[in-house]
Amino acid sequence: MNPECTVCGVRFERESGFFLMAIYLAYAVDILLIAPFIVWGVGRQLSVWLIVGVLAVGVLALSPVTLQYTRVLWLHLDELFDPRRKSG
C-alpha cells in the first residue's frame, strides 16, 4: 500500500499502529466468510479435523485479500468519522 495518495497527497497512515483495527476487521470478515462452511460441515456430520483443516487453509488463503480490503474500509471509516482538514 502506498504511504500517501499519488493524486492529492493525503497521508494514509495517521499514526503508528493506525491499521491495527483493520486486522481485527479482517478476522471478523474471515469468520463471516467461513461460517457457512462450518454450519454446512456440522450439518453433514463431517469429521472435526476435516472441518478444521479446510478452515485453516481457507483462512490462510483469504487473509491477504481480506486484510487489504479491510485496510481500505478502515481508511473510509476513519475519514467518515474524523475527516482530515484541508489546508489552505
Buried (B, 14 or more C-beta within 10 A) or exposed (E): EEEEEEEEEEEBEEEEEBBEBBBEBBBEBBEEBBEEBBEEBEEEEBEEEEBEEBBEEBBEEBBEEBBEEBBEBBBEBBEEEEEEEEEE
